[in-house]
Amino acid sequence: MKERRLKPWVFGIAAGSIFVLAEAFLNIYPPSAYAFCLSCHVRDLLNHLANTVTGSRLLTTEVGGRAFLLTSPGVIIGALVAARMYGESKTRKASKPLLFALTGFVIMVIGIVIFGCPTRLALRAGYGDVYGIAGLVGLLAGVAVTTVAMRLWSLRGGR
C-alpha cells in the first residue's frame, strides 16, 4: 500500500483560507498582537462556554468572547492523530508524575494570570508596547535563570 503524505503548504493554504472566510463571514477579527497560546486559549474557551451556558460574564479576550477558540483541543487531537498515524502513540510511566503535573499547573496559572504567552509578549514588544518589552525581558531573564539553576541541579545529581 502506497503511503500518502500531505505537504505542510497544503495545511497552510487550508488554514489561511479558513481564517479569511471566518473574518469575512463571521466578523472574527483578532486584536493586534494576538497569538497562539495553550493557556490563554483554554481559559477563553472555558470562559466562553461558561458565559454561554450560565449567562455569566467571565473575562475573555475580544476574539475569545465572539468565537470558540478551538486551537487547544485542535493541537491535542492533532498530536494524537499524528502520533497514531506514525506509530508513536505509546504510554510511558513518568518518573515523577506529581512533580510534572504540579510544574505544568504552575506554568499554566502563571501564563493565565500575567496574560503572557511568549509569542504574544514578542508581538507586543515588536509593536513597541512598554509592557510587552518588560514582559519579554522578564521572560528571557526567567528562562536564563531557570536554565542555569537546572544545569547546576543536574550537575549535583538531582535527577
C-alpha positions in Angstrom: 0.0 0.0 0.0 1.4 3.3 -1.0 1.8 5.9 1.7 0.4 9.3 1.0 1.7 12.4 2.7 0.2 15.8 2.7 2.7 18.7 2.4 2.8 21.4 5.0 1.9 24.1 2.4 -1.4 22.4 1.9 -2.3 22.8 5.6 -1.1 26.4 5.4 -3.3 27.2 2.5 -6.3 25.5 4.1 -5.8 27.3 7.5 -5.3 30.6 5.7 -8.5 30.1 3.7 -10.5 29.2 6.8 -9.2 32.3 8.7 -10.1 34.6 5.7 -13.6 33.1 5.5 -14.0 33.4 9.3 -13.1 37.1 9.1 -15.3 37.7 6.0 -18.5 35.9 7.1 -18.3 35.7 10.9 -16.8 39.1 11.7 -14.0 37.5 13.6 -11.1 39.9 13.8 -8.4 39.0 16.2 -6.8 42.0 18.0 -3.4 43.2 17.1 -0.6 41.3 18.9 -2.8 38.2 19.4 -1.1 34.8 19.1 -1.4 31.2 19.8 -1.3 30.3 23.4 -2.4 27.0 25.1 -3.1 28.6 28.4 -5.0 31.7 27.3 -7.0 29.9 24.6 -8.1 27.2 27.1 -9.1 29.9 29.5 -11.0 31.8 26.8 -12.7 28.6 25.6 -13.9 27.6 29.1 -14.9 31.1 30.0 -16.8 31.5 26.7 -18.6 28.1 27.3 -19.5 29.2 30.9 -20.7 32.6 29.7 -22.9 30.9 27.0 -24.3 28.2 29.3 -24.8 30.2 32.5 -25.1 33.7 31.3 -22.1 34.8 33.4 -19.7 37.5 32.4 -16.3 35.8 32.9 -13.2 37.5 31.3 -12.3 36.6 27.8 -10.3 38.3 25.1 -12.2 40.2 22.5 -12.0 37.4 19.9 -12.5 34.7 22.6 -15.8 36.3 23.5 -17.1 36.3 20.0 -16.0 32.8 18.9 -15.0 29.5 20.4 -11.2 29.2 20.4 -10.7 25.6 19.4 -6.9 25.8 19.0 -6.0 23.9 22.2 -8.4 20.9 21.5 -7.1 21.0 17.9 -3.5 20.8 19.0 -4.3 17.9 21.3 -6.4 16.0 18.8 -3.9 16.7 16.0 -1.0 15.5 18.1 -2.9 12.3 19.0 -3.8 11.6 15.3 -0.3 12.3 14.2 1.2 10.0 16.9 -1.2 7.2 16.0 -0.6 7.6 12.2 3.2 7.3 12.7 3.1 4.6 15.4 4.5 6.9 18.1 1.5 6.6 20.4 3.0 4.7 23.4 2.2 5.1 27.0 5.2 5.6 29.3 5.5 5.8 33.0 6.6 9.2 34.2 9.5 9.2 36.7 7.9 11.9 38.8 4.3 12.4 37.7 3.2 14.6 40.6 6.1 16.9 40.1 5.5 17.2 36.4 1.7 17.8 36.9 2.4 20.4 39.6 5.0 22.2 37.4 2.7 22.2 34.4 -0.1 23.6 36.6 2.0 26.4 38.0 3.3 27.4 34.5 -0.3 27.5 33.1 -1.6 29.5 36.0 1.3 32.0 35.6 0.5 32.2 31.9 -3.1 33.0 32.6 -2.5 35.4 35.4 0.0 37.5 33.6 -1.7 37.1 30.2 1.7 36.3 28.9 2.2 33.7 26.3 5.7 34.2 24.9 4.5 34.7 21.3 2.1 37.5 22.4 4.8 39.1 24.5 7.2 39.1 21.5 4.4 40.6 19.3 3.6 43.3 21.8 7.3 44.1 22.2 7.5 44.3 18.4 4.7 46.9 18.4 6.8 48.9 20.9 4.4 48.3 23.8 6.3 49.0 27.1 4.5 46.2 28.9 5.4 43.8 26.0 9.1 44.8 26.2 9.2 44.5 30.0 7.4 41.1 29.8 9.8 39.8 27.2 12.8 41.0 29.2 11.4 39.2 32.2 10.6 36.1 30.3 14.2 35.9 28.9 15.6 36.6 32.3 13.4 33.8 33.8 14.5 31.4 31.1 18.2 32.2 31.7 17.9 31.9 35.5 16.0 28.6 35.2 18.4 27.1 32.7 21.4 27.9 34.9 19.5 26.6 38.0 18.5 23.3 36.3 22.1 22.8 35.0 23.5 23.3 38.4 20.9 21.0 39.9 21.6 18.2 37.3 25.4 18.5 37.9 24.8 17.8 41.6 23.0 14.6 40.6 19.5 15.9 41.2 17.8 13.7 38.5 
